[in-house]
Amino acid sequence: MNKIQELPWDNPRFRTWIAVARAEKAIVRALSKSLEPLGLKIAQLDMLMNLYRHPGQSQHDLARRLLVGRSNITMLLPQLETQGLVRRENDANDRRVLRLYLTQNGEQRLMEALAVYTKLIDRVMAQSTPAQCEAMGEQMRRISEALAEE
């Protein structure tokens, strides 16, 4: 940048963007720490939540839903199976496809993790009124959509 250009930190949009990025990092750090006693990482929690909401999906479907590569799912799945949280079953119509399901232990661990997650969300979002929360959510959705188009 040359001295003639406006410095970015004088721009309110820049300052807000930095505040959002720092808040996201703080939330990830707090959630990661809160999930440690349950033996879960955030990516694993995402998988468990999605399998609870959409049981029987394939690894491909789960990767697409989580916006990650299938290799990410392939790496995390054995960890969840070893913990007894997820099971794979053959698809009745296509032997090449494996369907993913939560086990009873998986569902129980998910409920424990959701209690932790909800407590963190409530603590963080208590800084805002319900109307402010809605406005913030709408703005974050617009940002996600704008970046998804690229």
N, C-alpha and C positions, 0 to 999 in steps of 0.2 A: 504494500500500500504506500502511496506517496502522501506527502503532507497535505496535498490539496483535497484528497478524498476524505469523506466523513468517516470517522472511526466507528466501528460497528457497535461498540458499547454505549454510544450516545443514542442509538436507535432503540426505542421502547420495544419493538418487535424482537430485536436481538436479545435484550435483557430478559424478556418473557420467555423466549426460547431456551435460554440458559437456565432459567428457573425451573422450567418444565423438565429439562434433561437432568438437573440435579435432584429434583423431586423423584423422578423415575428411579434414579440410582439409589436413593435413600430407601425407597419402597422395596426394591429388589434386595438390597442388603438386609433390611429388617425381615422380609418374608423368608429369605434364605436362612437366616439365623433362627427364626421361629419354627421352621420345618425340620431343622437338624435333629431335635429329639425324636421325631417321628421317622427318621431315616429316609427322608424324601428331599429331592431337589425340585426346584420350580418346574423344570421341564417334565419331570415325572408326575407332578401334581396336574399339570396340563393334560397329560395323557390319561390319568385316572378320571379327571372330570369329564373329558370327552367320551371315554368308554362308558361312564355311568349314564351320560345323557344319550349316547348313541351306541348301545351294545351291539356287538356282532359286526362292527365295521372291519374292513381289511386294513392291513398296514398302509397300503396305498391311500385309502380313504382318510385314514387318521393323519397321515403326513400332509395331505392336501388341506385338511381341516385346520391343522395347527400351523400351516404355512412354513413347513420345514421339508427338507429332503427325506426320502425314504431311508437313507443311511442313518439319519438321526434316530428314527424309530427303531431301526435294526440294532443300533447300539444300546438304546435304553430298554428295549423290551426284555432281553435276557435278565437284566437287573431286577425288573419288576416280577418276572417269573420266578427267579431265585428266591425272592422275598415272599413268594406265594400270593402275590397281589393280582396277577393277571394270568389268564390261561388262553391258549390258542386251540381252536377247533377247526377241523376240516370243513370246508364249504360243501353242502349237500349236492350242489350242482356243478361245481368246478373244483376238481381235486388239487389244482395248482394254488388255490386261494385258501388262506387261513383266516378265520374270523377271530376277533379278539373280544374277550369278556373279562369283567372283573370277577375275582373270586369273592367268597364271603369275607375273607380277610381283607381283600382289596377294597371292598365297599366300606368295611369298618374303618380302615386306615384313612380312606377318603373323607369320611364323616369327621374324623378327628382333625384332619388337615383343614377341612372347610371351616371348622369352628375356629381354628387358629387364624385362618385367612380372613374370615368375617370379622373377627375381633380387631385385626390390624386395619381392615378397611373402615370399620366404624370409628376407630381412633383417629385415623387420618382424615376421613371425610367429615368428622365432627367440627373441623375447622371452617366449614362452609354451611350455609343454609341449604335446605333441600332445593330451592330454586337455583342457587349457585352451583350445586352439584349437577343438576340437569343441564345448565348452561355449559359447564365445563365438559361434561360428557358429550354434548352435541358438538362442541368445538373440537374435541379430540377425534370424534368420528369423522368430521369434515377433513381434518388434517390427514387421518389415515386414508381416506378416500382419495384425497389430492395426491398423496404419495404413491398410492396403489396404481394410479392411472399411468405412472411413468414406468 
